[in-house]
Amino acid sequence: MATEMIRLHIEETGEDVLCPRGVRLDSLAKDYAAYHTSRIMAARVNNDIRELFKTLKHDATIRFIDMSVEDGARIYQRGLVFILYAAARDLFPDRRLRVLHSLGQGLFCDFRETRVTDDEIAQIKQRMHELIDQDVEYQKKELYKWDALQLLENLGMHDKAELLRYRSKSTVNIYYLGKHPNYFYGFMPHSTGDTPLFDLIPYRTGMVLVFPGITSPTALPDYVPQAKLADIFDEAEEWGRIIGVETAGDLNSVVASGRTRELIMVSEMLHEKKIAQLADRVTASGAHLVLIAGPSSSGKTTFSKRLALQLRVNGFDPHAISLDDYFVDRDKNPLDPEGKPDFECLESLNTVRFNNDLNRILAGETVTRPKYSFKTGTSTETGDTIVPNNRTILVVEGIHGLNPKLTSQIPDSAKYRIYVSALTFLNLDADNRIPTTDVRILRRMVRDHNFRGYSALQTLQIWHSVRMGEERHIFPFQENADAMFNSSLVYELAFLKNYAMQLLLQIDNTVPEYSEARRLIRFLDYFLPVMDIDVIPSTSIIREFIGNSYFNY
């Protein structure tokens, strides 16, 4: 009997190949590894991600996923976290590992309620290397949800079991690494040997798991401690412990028990207290120029408006200055590698005029600012006129706010720099963090749809470019900040789900972004929704994205 064949279109080469029905993706991957500069971690089959142990039974379009793209990097990180978990369980079975948050080019991890010593970290690192050298294959088993819950409860993973209770699917995919079962909310590598590059570095009470990134997928980055960012995460996590909402399961319990309104009010009062404290710190510093920067969808605009109100309480006369009005004329704007105007580079701004205007205002001179037209690509002298007095304080918001070159002609004593980001401390469970980028892309998707007329697909299509801009222009300068503000709200995913889910469901498998849409849908499926948005105050940062804000944007 003749072997039944299927036709596969390979995007790497543009060729169509005939393969036996039931061919495994890992065997195909070997034939196309030369077309990739880093390790292949999975495959995109008709724009849906498939693990390499999967077989193909029908005609399909294939593109293999390596470490140079986010999907491949996530799978690599997930595999390393499982290896870290298994190593910790082998060596210290009575202690519970926690993977808490990103920190630089790594993940900060610790043991609950106990410090990790340098010697223990060395032992864990050695055991991880042993597991990687053994090249152990991950085993995937589909269990009925209630069987999976029982397994997780028996392992002491009560937070993981609590979250899965609210999941709508009736089955759960449990992965095994040797004798260790676990659930990781996403796809895994084929084997431990697929994740050879890592480091485990002692840091404060825990350790940082360092791994390659998409910009350099074949080498480990140099780890640079970020003390100010770590302080903000520590503070947020302590507050999460105080209010009893540390995981998505905890949040679902609050929603299910009808305690959402109280959680919202406490969260909003914390924000207001922090903003008032920052206004007091600005006042005490003697600065008359506040520079605010942060990545996309961090809520910088609402934060700057609320800070301005608190500065008024302290007796100041705040004036907002938009960096957009200091763009050079379009015919002088630098171009990106694709030949398009690069509005994100510092050279796109007239920094000489900007510094001159600031110095004149700070010296007490009346200044008429320029007004930039995105329609014509030119500036005119029709901007606001600022007549300063001894109470004047300037509030500047923009991606280059923390770059010293932006205000190189302004003395440091006149400046107060604030970094704003949505640094969520809420985790799915002890082993699985919620990436801050996931919260930000959901915020942006909802805002783009509500106020800019963009579809979810369009937001996903530009997100990689946005992220690369942040890596170049924002993150390198975040530790320059005099203060940091965490704009995340512990309750926001329960509300963003209502908006984002319906937008994501409109993306079909005819586009490459389908797999990312599916990932975000699966992520949102773990959260119980709250439908009554009227309980959110009009001054909340989340209103910048969902609408009905007190502020004008």
Secondary structure, 3 states (H helix, E strand, C coil): CCCCEEEEEECCCCEEEEEECCEEHHHHHHHHHHHCCCCEEEEEECCEEECCCCEECCCEEEEEEECCCHHHHHHHHHHHHHHHHHHHHHHCCCCCEEEEEECCCEEEEEECCECCCHHHHHHHHHHHHHHHHCCCECEEEEEEHHHHHHHHHHCCCHHHHHHHHCCCCCEEEEEEECCEEECCCCCCCCEHHHCCCCEEEEECCEEEEECCECCECCCCCCCCCCHHHHHHHHHHHHHHHHHCCCEHHHHHHHHHCCCHHHHHHHHHHHHHHHHHHHHHHHHHHCCCEEEEECCCCCCHHHHHHHHHHHHHHCCCEEEEEEHHHHECCHHHCCECCCCCECCCCHHHECHHHHHHHHHHHHCCCCEECCEEECCCCEEECCCCEECCCCCEEEEEECCCCCCCCCCCCCCHHHEEEEEEECCCCCEEECCEECCHHHHHHHHHHHHHHHHCCCCHHHHHHHHHHHHHHHHHHCHHHHHHCCEEEECCCCCHHHHHHHHHHHHHCCCCCCCCCHHHHHHHHHHHCCCCCCCCHHHCCCCCCCHHHHCCCCCCC
